């Protein structure tokens, strides 16, 4: 709920951001776009890191970054540090797949369906809660108060996770595929930027088309390379396991 709350807290004042930050509408649009972009990239990567290093541990790191991003945004007088803070907030969305994965590890299968449904429902609750709350706060107080509240909420969630959520003992081997992470990030960034900014830049503009087609090509190449990598590792493992002649 806290992660989805961060996605919507600035939407009611999005039109006022150029005046509040003393920046152009083109620049302030990144305050919204960067959070969605980083969260889309972070979500699949955080799931893999959780499998390797522990889901609870990675979730706590992401919640810490979420709180840090909220503090950076709360202290931001201009648009650039606010964009950085919002990017850090986008990392917090990675706790969602980790939380559902933790449920699969620790909740009895008879209650697993209802537990996942409850956690999934909080995504809508957090987003719906953020819209009226941010509108009320910005009407009666400085907009920075939104991010101080978000920082307090994130810190509270971090404490609750550390206190109540058990550490999963299930681990998988492997290593971080740096090239794969970079390829996934570039491909998703190109496609998502084209979709999110295409209406403003023009759907047939060279920038939009280059980002969209380039992102698709990178994702296709990424999928082919990752499939080949898994096949090679599987073949090598079979060779190592085979008895010597």
Secondary structure, 3 states (H helix, E strand, C coil): CHHHHHHHCCHHHHHHHHHHHCCCHHHHHHHHHHHHHHHHHHHHHHHHHHHHHCHHHHHHHHHHHHHHHHHHHHCCCCHHHHHHHHHHHHHHHHHHHHHHHHHHHHCCHHHHHHHHHHHHHHHHHHHHHHHHHHHHHHHHCCCHHHHHHHHHHHHHHHHHHHHHCCCCCCCCCCCCCHHHHHHHHHHHHHHHHHHHHHHHHCCCCHHHHHHHHHHHHHHHHHHHHHHHHHHHHHHHHHHHHCCCC
